[in-house]
Every structure is written in C-alpha cells, then in structure tokens.
Amino acid sequence: MASVSFAALKQVLERKPPLCSARSSASPRFGGFRFRARNSNSHAVVCCAAVSSDVPPTVSETKLNFLRSYKRPIPSIYNNVLQELLVQQHLLRYKRTYCYDAVFALGFVTVFEQLMEGYPSSADRDAIFRAYIESLREDPEQYRNDAQKLEEWARSQTASSLVDFSSREGDIESILKGIAERAKGKGNFSYSRFFAIGLFRLLELANATEPSALEKLCAALKIEKRSVDRDLDVYRNLLSKLVQAKELLKEYVDREKKKREEKSESQKANEAITKCIGDFSYVRK
C-alpha cells in the first residue's frame, strides 16, 4: 500500500512561536506559560515557550507509546498509513512553532475518520484514535470535543455567515477571530495541512460549494489561499487512493470469506462421509 501515503503532510511552514489556545494540551516537557485574556467572552491565550534544556521524545518513543496503548493487531491497509501519519504528526507536534487550535483538530479528526471508515470495529477505531493522540501527549477528548463544536456550528451557517464571523459574537466566532489576528501578525500563526482540511470541512458542512467561498474564508482568516489549494489537492488525491485501496481490501476479504465457507462445507461433507463409512463398517461386522 505504498501508494497510500501521508508523506506530503510533513511540509509544514516554519514560523515564529505562535500563541496557543488555553484549551491546548501542554506537554510536561514544556514550561513558561503565560495567560492573557482578551475579554470576558473570548478564550484565554496561552503562550507556550519550550524550555531550552528539554528534549522532545524521539519518533521511536512516540510509536512505542502508541503500540503500548493499543496492543491489538491492525489490518495492514490501516496500520501502514497510521504509522506514517503518526511519524509526520510527531514531526509537526514537536516543532517549536507548533500550536494546537480547534480548526487543526477538526482537520485531523476529518482525516482520521476518512482513513478509518469501514474499520471492522467502531470500538477499536475509537481506541486507536485515543492511543494515537495520547502517544503525542495530547488530549483525545479535546480533539473530539473541539471538532464536534465546530461541526455543529458550521451546519448552522451559510456561505455568507461563515465568512462574516468577525462581525458576530460567539464561542466559535472568537476562535476564528483569534486565528485571523495571529495569522495577520505574520509570525504568531503556524499553518498546517490539517488546518487547511479543517477549513474545507467547515465549508462542506455549511454547504458553501461555490468556488469563491474558500477564497473569501481564507481572506477573512488572513490565510494564503494558494497554500490551502495545494494542500487540499493532496488531500483529495489521498482520499481517491484510499477509496481504491479499500475496494481492493473488500474484494480480498470477500474472497477469503468465500474460501473459508467452501472449506468449511467441504470439511463437513468429509466428516459426514467418514461417519457413513464408519457406520457401514460397523453394520458389516
């Protein structure tokens, strides 16, 4: 499944250390927190400064943490991509410029759900998600909750209201305003492909399908649209490959299931024949 790759996700722009949401999960290796509240209706802001003496975990340690947390085998079509994705997100997570935000969380949750769609067990899928996020020393509930809030908000929006967030008050509006302020500062915002996918998901849920919708949203958030377009092309190409790969997997599983059923029927027939021969031999005696 080498064609199903998240390798392009590691191209993350180098920025100066951004301001982080107060909801962000801080690693125990990071210190120097400074809280600043904008107003009573907006989220507090946390400035996360890495201690120079701290050393982030290695990729091997992160992968080992994941394997320790989720010990059951994962089908290769999912595991190969998960492991590569984990490596790329590790590199993003421990950059000094990394800063968690809710749109980033929505983007990651969207990618994860697309990847794991059709997984044999929903309980195992949730356990894998938890193990994955915790291996990166972050909070899986925070990811889920923030993504859900953004999705619920986006479903109630239109193409025009989604872009016009700056003129309204609200929890999500405050998050988007904060992003726009940091992005405008050209040094306090760390763009990533997960962020681009989060924007795409917001537009999708708001049924903002016209080509100009993305351009207007990027302008409102002070984000470079060219980067978003490039990253969304990578995402769409990835989804296409995943669909093809899962179709091949389903065909393989169906074939193996049919073989097992045929083998089982053959075994039952052989057992019946053996029993009949045994009974016949007993009668002759």
C-alpha positions as CSV (number, residue, x, y, z in Angstrom):
1,M,0.0,0.0,0.0
2,A,2.9,2.3,-0.7
3,S,0.7,4.4,-2.9
4,V,-1.4,5.5,0.1
5,S,0.9,8.0,1.6
6,F,0.8,10.9,4.0
7,A,4.4,11.8,3.3
8,A,3.5,15.2,1.9
9,L,1.9,16.2,5.2
10,K,5.4,16.8,6.7
11,Q,5.9,20.0,4.7
12,V,4.9,22.5,7.4
13,L,5.9,26.1,7.2
14,E,8.5,27.4,9.7
15,R,7.1,30.2,11.7
16,K,7.9,32.0,14.9
17,P,6.3,30.6,18.1
18,P,2.6,31.2,17.9
19,L,0.1,32.0,20.6
20,C,-1.9,28.9,21.7
21,S,-5.4,28.4,22.8
22,A,-5.9,27.9,26.5
23,R,-7.6,24.6,25.7
24,S,-4.4,23.2,24.2
25,S,-2.9,20.2,26.0
26,A,0.6,21.1,27.1
27,S,3.3,18.5,27.2
28,P,5.0,18.1,30.6
29,R,8.3,18.9,28.8
30,F,7.1,22.4,28.1
31,G,7.1,25.3,30.5
32,G,6.9,29.1,30.6
33,F,3.2,29.5,30.3
34,R,1.7,33.0,30.2
35,F,-2.1,33.5,30.2
36,R,-3.7,36.6,28.7
37,A,-7.5,37.0,28.5
38,R,-8.7,39.3,25.7
39,N,-12.1,39.8,27.2
40,S,-14.8,38.0,29.1
41,N,-16.3,36.4,26.0
42,S,-13.2,35.2,24.4
43,H,-10.8,32.3,25.2
44,A,-7.7,32.9,27.3
45,V,-4.5,32.7,25.3
46,V,-1.5,30.7,26.4
47,C,2.0,31.4,25.2
48,C,3.9,28.1,25.1
49,A,7.7,28.5,25.4
50,A,9.8,25.4,25.2
51,V,12.4,25.1,27.9
52,S,15.8,25.0,26.2
53,S,17.0,22.1,28.4
54,D,14.0,20.0,27.5
55,V,14.4,17.3,24.8
56,P,11.3,16.2,22.9
57,P,10.7,12.4,22.5
58,T,12.0,10.6,19.5
59,V,9.8,9.2,16.8
60,S,10.6,5.7,18.1
61,E,9.3,6.7,21.5
62,T,6.1,8.1,20.1
63,K,5.5,5.0,18.0
64,L,6.3,2.8,21.0
65,N,3.8,4.7,23.2
66,F,1.1,4.1,20.5
67,L,1.9,0.3,20.4
68,R,1.9,0.1,24.2
69,S,-1.5,1.8,24.4
70,Y,-3.2,-0.2,21.6
71,K,-1.8,-3.7,21.6
72,R,-4.3,-5.4,19.2
73,P,-3.2,-6.1,15.6
74,I,-4.4,-3.5,13.0
75,P,-5.0,-4.6,9.4
76,S,-2.1,-3.5,7.2
77,I,-4.1,-1.2,4.9
78,Y,-4.9,0.9,8.0
79,N,-1.7,0.3,10.0
80,N,0.7,1.3,7.3
81,V,-1.0,4.7,6.8
82,L,-1.5,5.2,10.6
83,Q,2.2,4.6,11.3
84,E,3.3,7.0,8.6
85,L,0.8,9.6,9.7
86,L,2.0,9.3,13.3
87,V,5.6,9.9,12.2
88,Q,4.6,13.0,10.2
89,Q,2.4,14.4,13.0
90,H,5.2,13.7,15.5
91,L,7.5,16.0,13.5
92,L,4.8,18.7,13.4
93,R,3.9,18.3,17.1
94,Y,7.4,18.8,18.4
95,K,8.3,21.8,16.3
96,R,8.9,24.9,18.3
97,T,6.3,26.6,16.1
98,Y,3.6,24.0,16.8
99,C,0.4,25.3,18.4
100,Y,-2.9,23.4,18.8
101,D,-6.1,25.0,17.6
102,A,-9.7,23.8,17.1
103,V,-9.6,24.1,13.3
104,F,-6.4,22.0,13.3
105,A,-8.2,19.4,15.4
106,L,-11.2,19.4,13.0
107,G,-8.8,18.7,10.2
108,F,-7.1,15.8,11.9
109,V,-10.4,14.2,13.0
110,T,-11.7,14.5,9.4
111,V,-8.6,12.8,8.0
112,F,-8.8,10.1,10.7
113,E,-12.5,9.4,10.1
114,Q,-11.9,9.2,6.3
115,L,-9.0,6.8,6.8
116,M,-10.7,4.5,9.3
117,E,-14.1,4.5,7.6
118,G,-15.3,0.9,7.3
119,Y,-13.0,-0.3,10.1
120,P,-14.3,-3.7,11.4
121,S,-15.0,-2.5,14.9
122,S,-16.1,1.0,15.9
123,A,-14.9,0.4,19.5
124,D,-11.5,-0.5,18.2
125,R,-11.5,2.6,16.0
126,D,-12.1,4.8,19.0
127,A,-9.4,3.0,21.0
128,I,-6.9,3.6,18.1
129,F,-7.8,7.3,18.0
130,R,-7.3,7.6,21.7
131,A,-4.0,5.7,21.6
132,Y,-2.8,7.8,18.7
133,I,-3.5,11.2,20.3
134,E,-2.2,10.2,23.7
135,S,1.1,8.9,22.1
136,L,1.6,12.5,21.0
137,R,1.0,13.7,24.6
138,E,-2.3,15.5,23.7
139,D,-5.9,15.0,24.8
140,P,-8.2,12.9,22.5
141,E,-11.3,14.3,24.2
142,Q,-10.2,17.8,23.4
143,Y,-9.8,16.9,19.7
144,R,-13.2,15.3,19.6
145,N,-15.0,18.0,21.5
146,D,-13.5,20.9,19.6
147,A,-14.1,19.1,16.2
148,Q,-17.8,18.4,17.2
149,K,-18.4,22.0,18.3
150,L,-17.0,23.4,15.0
151,E,-19.1,20.9,13.0
152,E,-22.3,21.8,14.8
153,W,-21.6,25.5,14.3
154,A,-20.8,25.1,10.6
155,R,-24.0,23.2,10.0
156,S,-26.0,26.2,11.1
157,Q,-24.1,28.6,8.9
158,T,-24.4,29.7,5.2
159,A,-21.7,30.6,2.8
160,S,-22.0,34.3,3.7
161,S,-22.4,33.9,7.5
162,L,-19.5,31.5,7.7
163,V,-17.2,34.2,6.2
164,D,-18.8,37.0,8.2
165,F,-17.7,35.6,11.6
166,S,-15.8,38.7,12.5
167,S,-18.9,40.8,12.8
168,R,-20.6,38.4,15.3
169,E,-20.0,37.2,18.9
170,G,-19.8,33.6,20.0
171,D,-17.5,30.9,21.1
172,I,-16.6,29.7,17.6
173,E,-16.5,33.2,16.3
174,S,-13.9,34.1,19.0
175,I,-11.8,31.1,17.9
176,L,-11.8,32.2,14.3
177,K,-11.2,35.8,15.2
178,G,-8.1,34.8,17.2
179,I,-6.8,32.8,14.3
180,A,-7.2,35.8,12.0
181,E,-5.4,38.0,14.4
182,R,-2.5,35.7,14.8
183,A,-2.3,35.0,11.0
184,K,-2.3,38.7,10.3
185,G,0.7,39.1,12.6
186,K,2.8,37.0,10.1
187,G,4.8,35.3,12.9
188,N,2.3,34.2,15.5
189,F,0.4,31.6,13.4
190,S,1.6,28.2,12.4
191,Y,-0.2,26.9,9.3
192,S,-0.5,23.2,8.5
193,R,-2.3,20.9,6.1
194,F,-4.6,19.7,8.9
195,F,-5.7,23.4,9.3
196,A,-6.4,23.5,5.5
197,I,-8.5,20.4,5.8
198,G,-10.4,21.9,8.7
199,L,-11.3,24.9,6.6
200,F,-12.5,22.6,3.9
201,R,-14.7,20.7,6.3
202,L,-16.3,23.9,7.6
203,L,-17.2,24.9,4.1
204,E,-18.5,21.4,3.3
205,L,-20.8,21.4,6.4
206,A,-22.1,24.9,5.6
207,N,-22.9,23.8,2.0
208,A,-20.7,26.6,0.7
209,T,-19.8,24.9,-2.6
210,E,-19.3,27.9,-4.8
211,P,-15.6,28.4,-5.7
212,S,-15.4,31.8,-4.2
213,A,-16.3,30.6,-0.7
214,L,-12.9,29.2,0.1
215,E,-11.2,32.4,-1.2
216,K,-13.4,34.6,1.0
217,L,-12.9,32.4,4.1
218,C,-9.1,32.5,3.5
219,A,-9.2,36.2,3.1
220,A,-11.3,36.6,6.3
221,L,-8.8,34.5,8.2
222,K,-5.7,36.1,6.6
223,I,-4.6,32.8,5.3
224,E,-2.7,32.3,2.0
225,K,-5.2,30.6,-0.4
226,R,-2.5,29.2,-2.6
227,S,-1.2,27.1,0.2
228,V,-4.7,25.9,1.1
229,D,-5.4,25.0,-2.5
230,R,-2.2,23.0,-2.8
231,D,-2.8,21.0,0.4
232,L,-6.5,20.3,-0.5
233,D,-5.3,18.8,-3.8
234,V,-3.1,16.5,-1.8
235,Y,-6.0,15.6,0.5
236,R,-8.4,14.9,-2.4
237,N,-5.8,12.7,-4.2
238,L,-5.3,10.8,-0.9
239,L,-9.0,10.2,-0.5
240,S,-9.2,8.8,-4.0
241,K,-6.3,6.4,-3.3
242,L,-7.9,5.3,0.0
243,V,-11.2,4.5,-1.8
244,Q,-9.4,2.4,-4.3
245,A,-7.4,0.6,-1.6
246,K,-10.5,-0.1,0.5
247,E,-12.3,-1.5,-2.5
248,L,-9.4,-3.9,-3.1
249,L,-9.4,-4.9,0.5
250,K,-13.1,-5.6,0.5
251,E,-12.7,-7.8,-2.6
252,Y,-9.9,-9.7,-0.8
253,V,-11.9,-10.1,2.4
254,D,-14.9,-11.4,0.4
255,R,-12.8,-13.9,-1.4
256,E,-11.2,-15.1,1.8
257,K,-14.6,-15.4,3.4
258,K,-15.9,-17.4,0.5
259,K,-12.9,-19.7,0.6
260,R,-13.4,-20.3,4.3
261,E,-17.1,-21.1,3.8
262,E,-16.2,-23.5,1.0
263,K,-13.6,-25.2,3.1
264,S,-16.0,-25.5,6.0
265,E,-18.6,-27.1,3.8
266,S,-16.1,-29.5,2.3
267,Q,-14.9,-30.4,5.8
268,K,-18.5,-31.1,6.9
269,A,-19.1,-33.3,3.8
270,N,-15.9,-35.2,4.5
271,E,-16.9,-35.7,8.1
272,A,-20.4,-37.0,7.0
273,I,-18.8,-39.4,4.5
274,T,-16.4,-40.7,7.1
275,K,-19.2,-41.2,9.6
276,C,-21.2,-43.1,7.0
277,I,-18.3,-45.3,6.1
278,G,-17.7,-46.0,9.8
279,D,-21.4,-46.9,10.3
280,F,-21.3,-49.1,7.3
281,S,-18.2,-50.9,8.6
282,Y,-19.9,-51.4,12.0
283,V,-23.0,-53.0,10.4
284,R,-21.0,-55.4,8.3
285,K,-19.2,-56.6,11.4
